Amino acid sequence: MYASLEDPGWKAKYVVLLNSIYAAVKASNPSTSVIGTGSQGGSELSLSAMGIQADGETDSPYPAGNADPPEPVNQPPYTEYVSWVQAVRVATTLPLWETQWGIQTHNAISEYNQAMFDARRVLESLGLGIAHTFINSAKDENNVTTSPTSMYGALRASLDPKQSYFCYAAYYGCLDGRQGNGNGCLSQPGRFSGKF
C-alpha cells in the first residue's frame, strides 16, 4: 500500500519513516516493541539491507494458491517457504514476525487441506526459529462462502469449528511454552495433550 502511494523512492522514505517511529517510541517508552517492513519478496530483502531500526521484521508469508508441500509462499522470486525464510535470515538478524498467513477453504482447498497446511506451517515456523507467527484470522468472515478472502478461519462465521481448529487445539496444547531453536528442534519437546 505504502509503495503505491509514493514515488519510486518509496523504500528510502519507508526506512526514514520506520527509523523515526522507532526513535520516537523508544524515547517515550523503551520497553515498547517496534516492528516493521512487511513488504514482499525482493522488496522485503532490500529494505532489510537499508539499515532499518526495529525490534522485529514483519512478513506475511501466504502460499501461492495451493496447500501442497513443500510449503509454498508468494514472495517473488521465492516460491518455497523454507528458502524464503533462509533468504530473510541472511538479510537480517532481527526476530521475524509472521503477522498474517494462512490458506482459505475455497474451491479446491478443502478443510482437510487447510488443516494440514496450517499444521505443517506452524511446526515448520517453529523449527525455523520464527519468533512470532499469526494466522490471518481465527474465524471466517460474515458467511460469504464465495469469496476466498473471507474463508481463512479455523472456525466458520457461525463459530462452528473447521478441521483446522482441532489441529490447533492438539498441537498448541502440546507445544505450549515451547520455542523453536532455528535448527528444526524445540527447546523442550512436549507430550501430546490434545487441549486448546
C-alpha positions as CSV (number, residue, x, y, z in Angstrom):
1,M,0.0,0.0,0.0
2,Y,2.7,2.5,1.0
3,A,4.6,1.7,-2.2
4,S,1.6,2.6,-4.3
5,L,1.2,6.0,-2.7
6,E,4.8,7.0,-3.0
7,D,7.2,7.5,-6.0
8,P,9.9,5.0,-6.9
9,G,12.0,6.2,-3.9
10,W,9.4,4.7,-1.5
11,K,11.9,2.3,0.1
12,A,14.2,5.0,1.3
13,K,11.2,7.0,2.5
14,Y,9.9,4.0,4.3
15,V,13.2,3.4,6.1
16,V,13.3,7.0,7.2
17,L,9.7,6.7,8.5
18,L,10.3,3.4,10.3
19,N,13.5,4.6,11.9
20,S,11.9,7.9,13.0
21,I,9.0,6.0,14.6
22,Y,11.4,3.6,16.3
23,A,13.4,6.5,17.8
24,A,10.2,8.3,19.0
25,V,8.7,5.2,20.5
26,K,11.9,4.2,22.3
27,A,12.3,7.8,23.6
28,S,8.8,7.6,25.0
29,N,8.8,4.0,26.3
30,P,12.0,1.9,25.7
31,S,10.2,-1.4,26.5
32,T,7.6,-1.0,23.7
33,S,8.4,-3.2,20.7
34,V,8.5,-1.6,17.3
35,I,8.2,-4.0,14.3
36,G,8.1,-3.1,10.6
37,T,8.6,-3.6,6.9
38,G,6.1,-6.2,5.8
39,S,6.9,-5.8,2.1
40,Q,7.1,-8.7,-0.3
41,G,9.9,-10.8,-1.8
42,G,12.8,-8.9,-3.2
43,S,11.5,-5.6,-1.8
44,E,11.5,-7.0,1.7
45,L,15.1,-8.2,1.4
46,S,16.2,-4.8,0.0
47,L,14.5,-2.9,2.9
48,S,16.4,-5.2,5.3
49,A,19.7,-4.1,3.8
50,M,18.9,-0.4,4.1
51,G,19.5,-0.1,7.8
52,I,16.1,-0.4,9.3
53,Q,15.8,0.1,13.1
54,A,13.2,-2.2,14.7
55,D,12.7,-4.9,17.3
56,G,11.4,-7.2,14.7
57,E,10.9,-7.6,11.0
58,T,7.3,-8.3,9.7
59,D,6.3,-10.7,6.9
60,S,3.0,-12.1,5.5
61,P,4.1,-15.5,4.0
62,Y,0.9,-16.5,2.3
63,P,1.1,-19.5,-0.1
64,A,1.0,-19.0,-3.8
65,G,-2.5,-20.5,-4.4
66,N,-2.1,-24.1,-3.2
67,A,-1.6,-26.0,0.0
68,D,0.7,-28.8,-1.2
69,P,4.1,-29.4,0.3
70,P,6.8,-28.3,0.0
71,E,5.3,-25.3,1.7
72,P,4.6,-22.7,-1.0
73,V,5.0,-19.0,-0.5
74,N,4.3,-16.0,-2.6
75,Q,7.4,-13.9,-2.1
76,P,8.8,-13.4,-5.6
77,P,11.3,-14.7,-6.6
78,Y,10.9,-17.2,-3.8
79,T,8.1,-19.8,-4.1
80,E,9.1,-22.2,-1.2
81,Y,8.7,-21.2,2.5
82,V,12.0,-22.6,3.7
83,S,14.1,-20.9,1.1
84,W,12.2,-17.6,1.7
85,V,12.9,-17.7,5.5
86,Q,16.5,-18.6,4.8
87,A,16.8,-15.6,2.5
88,V,15.3,-13.3,5.1
89,R,17.7,-14.7,7.7
90,V,20.7,-13.8,5.5
91,A,19.3,-10.2,5.1
92,T,18.5,-9.5,8.8
93,T,19.3,-10.7,12.3
94,L,16.1,-9.2,13.7
95,P,13.5,-11.5,15.1
96,L,10.9,-12.5,12.5
97,W,7.2,-11.8,13.0
98,E,4.9,-13.5,10.6
99,T,2.0,-11.2,11.1
100,Q,-0.5,-13.0,8.9
101,W,-0.6,-16.1,6.8
102,G,-2.9,-19.0,6.1
103,I,-4.9,-20.7,3.3
104,Q,-8.6,-20.3,2.7
105,T,-11.1,-23.1,2.3
106,H,-12.3,-22.2,-1.1
107,N,-12.5,-24.1,-4.5
108,A,-10.0,-27.0,-4.4
109,I,-8.8,-26.2,-0.9
110,S,-10.8,-28.4,1.5
111,E,-11.0,-28.1,5.2
112,Y,-8.6,-31.1,5.4
113,N,-6.1,-29.3,3.0
114,Q,-6.3,-26.2,5.2
115,A,-5.8,-28.1,8.4
116,M,-2.8,-30.0,7.1
117,F,-1.3,-26.8,5.6
118,D,-1.8,-24.9,8.9
119,A,-0.3,-27.7,11.0
120,R,2.8,-28.0,8.7
121,R,3.3,-24.3,8.6
122,V,3.1,-23.8,12.4
123,L,5.5,-26.6,13.1
124,E,7.8,-25.6,10.3
125,S,7.9,-22.0,11.5
126,L,8.8,-23.2,15.0
127,G,11.6,-25.4,13.6
128,L,12.9,-22.4,11.6
129,G,13.0,-20.3,14.8
130,I,10.3,-17.8,13.8
131,A,9.8,-15.6,16.9
132,H,6.1,-14.9,16.4
133,T,3.6,-16.3,13.9
134,F,-0.1,-15.4,13.5
135,I,-2.7,-16.9,11.1
136,N,-4.8,-14.5,9.1
137,S,-8.0,-14.9,11.2
138,A,-9.5,-17.2,13.7
139,K,-12.9,-17.3,12.0
140,D,-14.3,-16.9,8.6
141,E,-15.9,-13.5,7.8
142,N,-19.6,-12.8,7.5
143,N,-20.8,-16.1,6.0
144,V,-19.5,-15.2,2.5
145,T,-18.6,-18.6,1.0
146,T,-17.9,-17.3,-2.5
147,S,-15.0,-15.0,-1.5
148,P,-11.7,-16.7,-0.8
149,T,-10.5,-13.7,1.3
150,S,-13.4,-14.4,3.7
151,M,-12.6,-18.0,4.5
152,Y,-9.2,-18.2,6.2
153,G,-10.5,-19.1,9.7
154,A,-10.3,-22.2,11.8
155,L,-13.9,-21.5,12.7
156,R,-16.8,-20.8,10.3
157,A,-18.5,-17.5,10.7
158,S,-21.2,-19.3,12.7
159,L,-18.3,-20.3,15.1
160,D,-18.6,-24.0,14.2
161,P,-15.1,-25.5,14.1
162,K,-13.4,-26.5,10.9
163,Q,-10.9,-29.3,10.8
164,S,-8.1,-26.8,11.3
165,Y,-9.5,-25.8,14.7
166,F,-9.0,-29.4,16.1
167,C,-5.4,-29.4,14.8
168,Y,-4.7,-26.1,16.5
169,A,-6.2,-27.5,19.8
170,A,-3.9,-30.6,19.5
171,Y,-0.6,-29.0,18.7
172,Y,-0.9,-25.8,20.7
173,G,-1.8,-27.9,23.7
174,C,1.3,-29.9,23.1
175,L,3.6,-27.0,22.2
176,D,2.5,-24.5,24.9
177,G,5.6,-22.7,26.1
178,R,8.0,-24.4,23.6
179,Q,10.2,-22.4,21.2
180,G,12.0,-23.4,18.1
181,N,15.7,-23.1,18.0
182,G,16.1,-22.5,14.3
183,N,17.6,-25.9,13.7
184,G,14.4,-27.8,13.4
185,C,14.1,-28.7,17.1
186,L,12.0,-27.5,20.0
187,S,13.6,-26.2,23.2
188,Q,11.5,-28.6,25.4
189,P,9.7,-31.3,23.5
190,G,6.3,-31.7,24.9
191,R,3.9,-34.6,25.0
192,F,0.6,-34.6,23.1
193,S,-2.2,-33.3,25.4
194,G,-5.0,-32.5,22.9
195,K,-6.1,-29.4,24.9
196,F,-6.7,-26.0,23.4
